[in-house]
Amino acid sequence: MTDPEINHIIAEFCGYKFITFNKGWIACGDGETQVNIPDYCNDLNAMHEAEKTLSRGQNYHQLYGFGFYVNTLTQICYQQHILTATASQRAEAFVRTIDKWKD
């Protein structure tokens, strides 16, 4: 998957409503404010905010759960510690966690 596709999927999951994807604009809240799509694939701060949207309650280890995300990230990082995972690795794990990854 390309970075723009990944960013689009994560932004949508986080509640952003898209006006037109090809220009990278999204509507926030009132439908009039427009901002650029967060660059989840290259920004650890953006990924940190996205990670907050994953379930931490009863479904912790299920699809859409934070525990499932951590397990997926561990597999992607393979022989490195997940604390040193790049934004790109985290974005891939996130999209796989919400079952939207396309090979």
A tleap script that builds the chain and sets N, CA, C and O, in Angstrom:
source leaprc.protein.ff14SB
mol = sequence {
  NMET THR ASP PRO GLU ILE ASN HIE ILE ILE
  ALA GLU PHE CYS GLY TYR LYS PHE ILE THR
  PHE ASN LYS GLY TRP ILE ALA CYS GLY ASP
  GLY GLU THR GLN VAL ASN ILE PRO ASP TYR
  CYS ASN ASP LEU ASN ALA MET HIE GLU ALA
  GLU LYS THR LEU SER ARG GLY GLN ASN TYR
  HIE GLN LEU TYR GLY PHE GLY PHE TYR VAL
  ASN THR LEU THR GLN ILE CYS TYR GLN GLN
  HIE ILE LEU THR ALA THR ALA SER GLN ARG
  ALA GLU ALA PHE VAL ARG THR ILE ASP LYS
  TRP LYS CASP
}
set mol.1.N position { 0.847 -1.186 0.000 }
set mol.1.CA position { 0.000 0.000 0.000 }
set mol.1.C position { 0.891 1.247 0.000 }
set mol.1.O position { 2.000 1.236 0.534 }
set mol.2.N position { 0.388 2.301 -0.600 }
set mol.2.CA position { 1.150 3.547 -0.636 }
set mol.2.C position { 0.883 4.358 0.633 }
set mol.2.O position { -0.114 4.146 1.323 }
set mol.3.N position { 1.785 5.282 0.924 }
set mol.3.CA position { 1.611 6.140 2.098 }
set mol.3.C position { 0.300 6.925 2.052 }
set mol.3.O position { -0.397 6.978 3.064 }
set mol.4.N position { -0.069 7.542 0.913 }
set mol.4.CA position { -1.352 8.267 0.883 }
set mol.4.C position { -2.559 7.366 1.164 }
set mol.4.O position { -3.512 7.794 1.815 }
set mol.5.N position { -2.523 6.129 0.680 }
set mol.5.CA position { -3.625 5.196 0.957 }
set mol.5.C position { -3.701 4.883 2.449 }
set mol.5.O position { -4.783 4.871 3.036 }
set mol.6.N position { -2.543 4.631 3.053 }
set mol.6.CA position { -2.490 4.330 4.489 }
set mol.6.C position { -2.981 5.527 5.292 }
set mol.6.O position { -3.793 5.374 6.204 }
set mol.7.N position { -2.489 6.723 4.954 }
set mol.7.CA position { -2.908 7.938 5.655 }
set mol.7.C position { -4.411 8.140 5.554 }
set mol.7.O position { -5.052 8.525 6.532 }
set mol.8.N position { -4.978 7.884 4.379 }
set mol.8.CA position { -6.415 8.035 4.153 }
set mol.8.C position { -7.211 7.085 5.054 }
set mol.8.O position { -8.177 7.496 5.695 }
set mol.9.N position { -6.802 5.823 5.097 }
set mol.9.CA position { -7.510 4.815 5.903 }
set mol.9.C position { -7.460 5.169 7.387 }
set mol.9.O position { -8.475 5.095 8.080 }
set mol.10.N position { -6.284 5.553 7.871 }
set mol.10.CA position { -6.149 5.895 9.293 }
set mol.10.C position { -6.964 7.139 9.617 }
set mol.10.O position { -7.653 7.177 10.637 }
set mol.11.N position { -6.895 8.160 8.764 }
set mol.11.CA position { -7.655 9.394 9.010 }
set mol.11.C position { -9.144 9.120 9.065 }
set mol.11.O position { -9.850 9.652 9.921 }
set mol.12.N position { -9.621 8.288 8.150 }
set mol.12.CA position { -11.043 7.921 8.140 }
set mol.12.C position { -11.430 7.210 9.430 }
set mol.12.O position { -12.474 7.501 10.013 }
set mol.13.N position { -10.590 6.275 9.877 }
set mol.13.CA position { -10.866 5.540 11.109 }
set mol.13.C position { -10.895 6.485 12.320 }
set mol.13.O position { -11.657 6.278 13.264 }
set mol.14.N position { -10.058 7.516 12.274 }
set mol.14.CA position { -9.977 8.471 13.383 }
set mol.14.C position { -11.093 9.511 13.345 }
set mol.14.O position { -11.143 10.393 14.203 }
set mol.15.N position { -11.985 9.419 12.365 }
set mol.15.CA position { -13.155 10.286 12.355 }
set mol.15.C position { -13.125 11.430 11.363 }
set mol.15.O position { -14.045 12.248 11.354 }
set mol.16.N position { -12.112 11.517 10.535 }
set mol.16.CA position { -12.070 12.576 9.532 }
set mol.16.C position { -13.042 12.266 8.403 }
set mol.16.O position { -13.189 11.115 7.990 }
set mol.17.N position { -13.691 13.290 7.918 }
set mol.17.CA position { -14.617 13.167 6.799 }
set mol.17.C position { -13.946 13.784 5.576 }
set mol.17.O position { -13.490 14.927 5.623 }
set mol.18.N position { -13.887 13.041 4.502 }
set mol.18.CA position { -13.190 13.502 3.314 }
set mol.18.C position { -14.106 14.254 2.364 }
set mol.18.O position { -15.221 13.827 2.066 }
set mol.19.N position { -13.593 15.396 1.894 }
set mol.19.CA position { -14.287 16.162 0.865 }
set mol.19.C position { -13.776 15.679 -0.493 }
set mol.19.O position { -14.553 15.260 -1.352 }
set mol.20.N position { -12.470 15.746 -0.666 }
set mol.20.CA position { -11.858 15.263 -1.895 }
set mol.20.C position { -10.488 14.714 -1.556 }
set mol.20.O position { -9.620 15.447 -1.082 }
set mol.21.N position { -10.290 13.431 -1.795 }
set mol.21.CA position { -9.049 12.780 -1.397 }
set mol.21.C position { -7.894 13.125 -2.314 }
set mol.21.O position { -6.761 13.232 -1.844 }
set mol.22.N position { -8.135 13.305 -3.615 }
set mol.22.CA position { -7.019 13.512 -4.537 }
set mol.22.C position { -6.232 14.785 -4.240 }
set mol.22.O position { -5.056 14.875 -4.594 }
set mol.23.N position { -6.856 15.766 -3.599 }
set mol.23.CA position { -6.128 16.968 -3.205 }
set mol.23.C position { -5.670 16.899 -1.752 }
set mol.23.O position { -4.939 17.774 -1.287 }
set mol.24.N position { -6.093 15.872 -1.041 }
set mol.24.CA position { -5.661 15.711 0.333 }
set mol.24.C position { -6.365 16.593 1.334 }
set mol.24.O position { -5.826 16.857 2.408 }
set mol.25.N position { -7.569 17.062 1.006 }
set mol.25.CA position { -8.294 17.921 1.934 }
set mol.25.C position { -9.339 17.122 2.686 }
set mol.25.O position { -9.926 16.185 2.146 }
set mol.26.N position { -9.566 17.496 3.924 }
set mol.26.CA position { -10.583 16.844 4.744 }
set mol.26.C position { -11.416 17.892 5.457 }
set mol.26.O position { -10.964 19.016 5.676 }
set mol.27.N position { -12.608 17.528 5.808 }
set mol.27.CA position { -13.475 18.419 6.575 }
set mol.27.C position { -13.400 18.017 8.037 }
set mol.27.O position { -13.443 16.830 8.363 }
set mol.28.N position { -13.290 18.976 8.896 }
set mol.28.CA position { -13.218 18.704 10.335 }
set mol.28.C position { -14.411 19.331 11.033 }
set mol.28.O position { -14.680 20.521 10.873 }
set mol.29.N position { -15.114 18.536 11.798 }
set mol.29.CA position { -16.191 19.051 12.645 }
set mol.29.C position { -17.328 19.699 11.899 }
set mol.29.O position { -18.234 19.008 11.433 }
set mol.30.N position { -17.301 21.020 11.773 }
set mol.30.CA position { -18.416 21.774 11.224 }
set mol.30.C position { -18.563 21.634 9.714 }
set mol.30.O position { -19.528 22.146 9.146 }
set mol.31.N position { -17.651 20.966 9.064 }
set mol.31.CA position { -17.743 20.749 7.632 }
set mol.31.C position { -17.214 21.895 6.801 }
set mol.31.O position { -17.214 21.816 5.572 }
set mol.32.N position { -16.761 22.964 7.443 }
set mol.32.CA position { -16.243 24.104 6.696 }
set mol.32.C position { -14.726 24.238 6.830 }
set mol.32.O position { -14.057 24.677 5.894 }
set mol.33.N position { -14.192 23.868 7.968 }
set mol.33.CA position { -12.754 23.970 8.191 }
set mol.33.C position { -12.045 22.879 7.405 }
set mol.33.O position { -12.442 21.715 7.454 }
set mol.34.N position { -10.997 23.254 6.679 }
set mol.34.CA position { -10.254 22.269 5.908 }
set mol.34.C position { -8.798 22.267 6.358 }
set mol.34.O position { -8.181 23.318 6.530 }
set mol.35.N position { -8.266 21.066 6.541 }
set mol.35.CA position { -6.868 20.903 6.931 }
set mol.35.C position { -6.263 19.769 6.125 }
set mol.35.O position { -6.993 18.956 5.558 }
set mol.36.N position { -4.951 19.702 6.067 }
set mol.36.CA position { -4.296 18.590 5.388 }
set mol.36.C position { -4.439 17.314 6.199 }
set mol.36.O position { -4.557 17.345 7.424 }
set mol.37.N position { -4.428 16.201 5.497 }
set mol.37.CA position { -4.474 14.893 6.144 }
set mol.37.C position { -3.194 14.708 6.951 }
set mol.37.O position { -2.111 14.981 6.434 }
set mol.38.N position { -3.279 14.252 8.204 }
set mol.38.CA position { -2.062 13.974 8.970 }
set mol.38.C position { -1.193 12.947 8.245 }
set mol.38.O position { -1.710 12.006 7.642 }
set mol.39.N position { 0.104 13.126 8.304 }
set mol.39.CA position { 1.039 12.207 7.645 }
set mol.39.C position { 1.417 11.103 8.624 }
set mol.39.O position { 2.518 11.101 9.175 }
set mol.40.N position { 0.509 10.174 8.833 }
set mol.40.CA position { 0.712 9.105 9.801 }
set mol.40.C position { 1.944 8.262 9.496 }
set mol.40.O position { 2.595 7.765 10.415 }
set mol.41.N position { 2.267 8.098 8.236 }
set mol.41.CA position { 3.394 7.241 7.836 }
set mol.41.C position { 4.756 7.846 8.174 }
set mol.41.O position { 5.761 7.135 8.189 }
set mol.42.N position { 4.799 9.140 8.443 }
set mol.42.CA position { 6.084 9.801 8.698 }
set mol.42.C position { 6.111 10.640 9.967 }
set mol.42.O position { 7.116 11.291 10.253 }
set mol.43.N position { 5.025 10.635 10.730 }
set mol.43.CA position { 4.933 11.492 11.908 }
set mol.43.C position { 4.534 10.669 13.138 }
set mol.43.O position { 3.391 10.226 13.255 }
set mol.44.N position { 5.480 10.473 14.042 }
set mol.44.CA position { 5.204 9.691 15.253 }
set mol.44.C position { 4.134 10.339 16.123 }
set mol.44.O position { 3.361 9.636 16.773 }
set mol.45.N position { 4.078 11.672 16.145 }
set mol.45.CA position { 3.049 12.351 16.934 }
set mol.45.C position { 1.656 12.056 16.389 }
set mol.45.O position { 0.719 11.841 17.158 }
set mol.46.N position { 1.519 12.045 15.077 }
set mol.46.CA position { 0.229 11.722 14.465 }
set mol.46.C position { -0.163 10.277 14.785 }
set mol.46.O position { -1.325 9.994 15.077 }
set mol.47.N position { 0.803 9.377 14.728 }
set mol.47.CA position { 0.514 7.973 15.049 }
set mol.47.C position { 0.126 7.810 16.516 }
set mol.47.O position { -0.732 6.991 16.846 }
set mol.48.N position { 0.747 8.575 17.381 }
set mol.48.CA position { 0.390 8.515 18.803 }
set mol.48.C position { -1.080 8.880 18.995 }
set mol.48.O position { -1.791 8.239 19.769 }
set mol.49.N position { -1.527 9.911 18.286 }
set mol.49.CA position { -2.934 10.316 18.380 }
set mol.49.C position { -3.848 9.231 17.803 }
set mol.49.O position { -4.914 8.956 18.354 }
set mol.50.N position { -3.431 8.622 16.700 }
set mol.50.CA position { -4.241 7.559 16.094 }
set mol.50.C position { -4.342 6.356 17.026 }
set mol.50.O position { -5.408 5.753 17.148 }
set mol.51.N position { -3.250 6.008 17.675 }
set mol.51.CA position { -3.232 4.847 18.579 }
set mol.51.C position { -4.239 5.004 19.712 }
set mol.51.O position { -4.746 4.010 20.232 }
set mol.52.N position { -4.531 6.231 20.094 }
set mol.52.CA position { -5.493 6.489 21.171 }
set mol.52.C position { -6.913 6.066 20.803 }
set mol.52.O position { -7.755 5.896 21.685 }
set mol.53.N position { -7.188 5.896 19.506 }
set mol.53.CA position { -8.543 5.552 19.072 }
set mol.53.C position { -8.829 4.056 19.167 }
set mol.53.O position { -9.979 3.639 19.029 }
set mol.54.N position { -7.811 3.252 19.399 }
set mol.54.CA position { -8.005 1.801 19.480 }
set mol.54.C position { -8.591 1.410 20.831 }
set mol.54.O position { -8.286 2.027 21.852 }
set mol.55.N position { -9.430 0.387 20.830 }
set mol.55.CA position { -10.122 -0.072 22.030 }
set mol.55.C position { -9.135 -0.548 23.093 }
set mol.55.O position { -8.228 -1.331 22.811 }
set mol.56.N position { -9.325 -0.071 24.299 }
set mol.56.CA position { -8.476 -0.491 25.416 }
set mol.56.C position { -9.295 -1.191 26.496 }
set mol.56.O position { -8.777 -1.528 27.561 }
set mol.57.N position { -10.545 -1.400 26.218 }
set mol.57.CA position { -11.415 -2.028 27.207 }
set mol.57.C position { -11.566 -3.516 27.002 }
set mol.57.O position { -10.583 -4.253 26.928 }
set mol.58.N position { -12.800 -3.943 26.912 }
set mol.58.CA position { -13.133 -5.356 26.833 }
set mol.58.C position { -12.539 -6.028 25.587 }
set mol.58.O position { -12.198 -7.210 25.631 }
set mol.59.N position { -12.413 -5.303 24.500 }
set mol.59.CA position { -11.909 -5.869 23.244 }
set mol.59.C position { -10.419 -5.614 23.036 }
set mol.59.O position { -9.962 -5.508 21.898 }
set mol.60.N position { -9.679 -5.516 24.096 }
set mol.60.CA position { -8.253 -5.160 24.067 }
set mol.60.C position { -7.449 -6.022 23.094 }
set mol.60.O position { -6.603 -5.495 22.371 }
set mol.61.N position { -7.691 -7.322 23.058 }
set mol.61.CA position { -6.909 -8.223 22.209 }
set mol.61.C position { -7.659 -8.652 20.947 }
set mol.61.O position { -7.196 -9.538 20.228 }
set mol.62.N position { -8.795 -8.044 20.674 }
set mol.62.CA position { -9.583 -8.372 19.491 }
set mol.62.C position { -9.255 -7.389 18.366 }
set mol.62.O position { -8.509 -6.431 18.574 }
set mol.63.N position { -9.806 -7.624 17.187 }
set mol.63.CA position { -9.702 -6.695 16.078 }
set mol.63.C position { -10.122 -5.313 16.568 }
set mol.63.O position { -11.114 -5.197 17.288 }
set mol.64.N position { -9.410 -4.290 16.205 }
set mol.64.CA position { -9.605 -2.900 16.637 }
set mol.64.C position { -9.132 -2.644 18.064 }
set mol.64.O position { -9.336 -1.547 18.582 }
set mol.65.N position { -8.519 -3.603 18.700 }
set mol.65.CA position { -8.047 -3.441 20.063 }
set mol.65.C position { -6.573 -3.088 20.146 }
set mol.65.O position { -5.789 -3.452 19.270 }
set mol.66.N position { -6.201 -2.382 21.196 }
set mol.66.CA position { -4.821 -1.947 21.362 }
set mol.66.C position { -3.872 -3.129 21.551 }
set mol.66.O position { -2.747 -3.099 21.051 }
set mol.67.N position { -4.300 -4.153 22.254 }
set mol.67.CA position { -3.467 -5.336 22.446 }
set mol.67.C position { -3.201 -6.052 21.134 }
set mol.67.O position { -2.094 -6.539 20.905 }
set mol.68.N position { -4.206 -6.120 20.271 }
set mol.68.CA position { -4.048 -6.710 18.943 }
set mol.68.C position { -3.044 -5.882 18.138 }
set mol.68.O position { -2.205 -6.432 17.425 }
set mol.69.N position { -3.139 -4.561 18.260 }
set mol.69.CA position { -2.206 -3.641 17.588 }
set mol.69.C position { -0.772 -3.895 18.050 }
set mol.69.O position { 0.135 -3.975 17.221 }
set mol.70.N position { -0.557 -4.023 19.350 }
set mol.70.CA position { 0.791 -4.268 19.883 }
set mol.70.C position { 1.345 -5.586 19.357 }
set mol.70.O position { 2.517 -5.660 18.988 }
set mol.71.N position { 0.514 -6.630 19.318 }
set mol.71.CA position { 0.962 -7.914 18.773 }
set mol.71.C position { 1.326 -7.795 17.299 }
set mol.71.O position { 2.330 -8.358 16.862 }
set mol.72.N position { 0.529 -7.075 16.538 }
set mol.72.CA position { 0.797 -6.875 15.117 }
set mol.72.C position { 2.076 -6.071 14.923 }
set mol.72.O position { 2.886 -6.391 14.052 }
set mol.73.N position { 2.261 -5.034 15.726 }
set mol.73.CA position { 3.471 -4.219 15.645 }
set mol.73.C position { 4.706 -5.047 15.982 }
set mol.73.O position { 5.755 -4.870 15.362 }
set mol.74.N position { 4.597 -5.930 16.937 }
set mol.74.CA position { 5.707 -6.812 17.307 }
set mol.74.C position { 6.109 -7.684 16.116 }
set mol.74.O position { 7.298 -7.883 15.866 }
set mol.75.N position { 5.138 -8.194 15.396 }
set mol.75.CA position { 5.428 -9.022 14.218 }
set mol.75.C position { 6.087 -8.205 13.114 }
set mol.75.O position { 6.995 -8.695 12.442 }
set mol.76.N position { 5.647 -6.978 12.919 }
set mol.76.CA position { 6.211 -6.124 11.873 }
set mol.76.C position { 7.634 -5.714 12.216 }
set mol.76.O position { 8.495 -5.655 11.339 }
set mol.77.N position { 7.881 -5.432 13.486 }
set mol.77.CA position { 9.220 -5.006 13.922 }
set mol.77.C position { 10.206 -6.171 13.954 }
set mol.77.O position { 11.418 -5.960 13.912 }
set mol.78.N position { 9.709 -7.357 14.025 }
set mol.78.CA position { 10.470 -8.602 14.037 }
set mol.78.C position { 11.551 -8.603 15.110 }
set mol.78.O position { 11.250 -8.959 16.249 }
set mol.79.N position { 12.791 -8.225 14.811 }
set mol.79.CA position { 13.865 -8.350 15.802 }
set mol.79.C position { 14.255 -7.027 16.446 }
set mol.79.O position { 15.323 -6.932 17.052 }
set mol.80.N position { 13.427 -6.023 16.330 }
set mol.80.CA position { 13.696 -4.772 17.033 }
set mol.80.C position { 12.601 -4.566 18.079 }
set mol.80.O position { 11.519 -5.142 17.969 }
set mol.81.N position { 12.875 -3.766 19.067 }
set mol.81.CA position { 11.885 -3.510 20.113 }
set mol.81.C position { 10.823 -2.557 19.579 }
set mol.81.O position { 11.140 -1.633 18.830 }
set mol.82.N position { 9.572 -2.773 19.957 }
set mol.82.CA position { 8.490 -1.942 19.422 }
set mol.82.C position { 8.594 -0.476 19.850 }
set mol.82.O position { 8.023 0.399 19.199 }
set mol.83.N position { 9.312 -0.204 20.929 }
set mol.83.CA position { 9.471 1.192 21.342 }
set mol.83.C position { 10.253 1.997 20.315 }
set mol.83.O position { 10.124 3.220 20.261 }
set mol.84.N position { 11.062 1.328 19.500 }
set mol.84.CA position { 11.844 2.026 18.484 }
set mol.84.C position { 11.200 1.931 17.099 }
set mol.84.O position { 11.837 2.259 16.097 }
set mol.85.N position { 9.957 1.489 17.036 }
set mol.85.CA position { 9.256 1.357 15.759 }
set mol.85.C position { 9.089 2.721 15.096 }
set mol.85.O position { 8.815 3.723 15.757 }
set mol.86.N position { 9.258 2.736 13.789 }
set mol.86.CA position { 9.090 3.971 13.032 }
set mol.86.C position { 7.608 4.279 12.855 }
set mol.86.O position { 6.751 3.431 13.105 }
set mol.87.N position { 7.321 5.492 12.425 }
set mol.87.CA position { 5.935 5.872 12.162 }
set mol.87.C position { 5.351 4.989 11.063 }
set mol.87.O position { 4.182 4.609 11.123 }
set mol.88.N position { 6.155 4.666 10.071 }
set mol.88.CA position { 5.706 3.810 8.975 }
set mol.88.C position { 5.323 2.416 9.467 }
set mol.88.O position { 4.303 1.866 9.051 }
set mol.89.N position { 6.143 1.847 10.352 }
set mol.89.CA position { 5.833 0.529 10.918 }
set mol.89.C position { 4.554 0.586 11.752 }
set mol.89.O position { 3.722 -0.319 11.690 }
set mol.90.N position { 4.408 1.640 12.521 }
set mol.90.CA position { 3.218 1.803 13.348 }
set mol.90.C position { 1.970 1.971 12.493 }
set mol.90.O position { 0.912 1.427 12.810 }
set mol.91.N position { 2.101 2.733 11.399 }
set mol.91.CA position { 0.961 2.940 10.502 }
set mol.91.C position { 0.529 1.621 9.859 }
set mol.91.O position { -0.664 1.336 9.757 }
set mol.92.N position { 1.508 0.817 9.426 }
set mol.92.CA position { 1.170 -0.476 8.838 }
set mol.92.C position { 0.469 -1.366 9.865 }
set mol.92.O position { -0.535 -2.005 9.550 }
set mol.93.N position { 0.989 -1.409 11.079 }
set mol.93.CA position { 0.375 -2.223 12.131 }
set mol.93.C position { -1.043 -1.739 12.430 }
set mol.93.O position { -1.941 -2.548 12.668 }
set mol.94.N position { -1.242 -0.430 12.419 }
set mol.94.CA position { -2.564 0.135 12.683 }
set mol.94.C position { -3.560 -0.312 11.622 }
set mol.94.O position { -4.658 -0.767 11.943 }
set mol.95.N position { -3.169 -0.180 10.352 }
set mol.95.CA position { -4.074 -0.549 9.260 }
set mol.95.C position { -4.361 -2.054 9.280 }
set mol.95.O position { -5.478 -2.478 8.983 }
set mol.96.N position { -3.367 -2.849 9.626 }
set mol.96.CA position { -3.588 -4.297 9.748 }
set mol.96.C position { -4.520 -4.600 10.928 }
set mol.96.O position { -5.333 -5.521 10.855 }
set mol.97.N position { -4.404 -3.840 11.998 }
set mol.97.CA position { -5.233 -4.038 13.184 }
set mol.97.C position { -6.703 -3.772 12.894 }
set mol.97.O position { -7.582 -4.450 13.425 }
set mol.98.N position { -6.960 -2.785 12.052 }
set mol.98.CA position { -8.362 -2.489 11.719 }
set mol.98.C position { -8.808 -3.251 10.471 }
set mol.98.O position { -9.876 -2.986 9.920 }
set mol.99.N position { -7.985 -4.190 10.038 }
set mol.99.CA position { -8.318 -5.124 8.954 }
set mol.99.C position { -8.601 -4.426 7.624 }
set mol.99.O position { -9.542 -4.785 6.915 }
set mol.100.N position { -7.781 -3.425 7.290 }
set mol.100.CA position { -7.940 -2.706 6.027 }
set mol.100.C position { -6.719 -2.840 5.124 }
set mol.100.O position { -6.658 -2.202 4.073 }
set mol.101.N position { -5.740 -3.665 5.521 }
set mol.101.CA position { -4.497 -3.802 4.754 }
set mol.101.C position { -4.743 -4.595 3.474 }
set mol.101.O position { -5.416 -5.625 3.480 }
set mol.102.N position { -4.181 -4.090 2.379 }
set mol.102.CA position { -4.284 -4.773 1.078 }
set mol.102.C position { -2.874 -5.075 0.602 }
set mol.102.O position { -2.032 -4.179 0.538 }
set mol.103.N position { -2.612 -6.340 0.267 }
set mol.103.CA position { -1.289 -6.721 -0.227 }
set mol.103.C position { -1.135 -6.403 -1.699 }
set mol.103.O position { -0.079 -6.659 -2.278 }
savepdb mol mol.pdb
quit
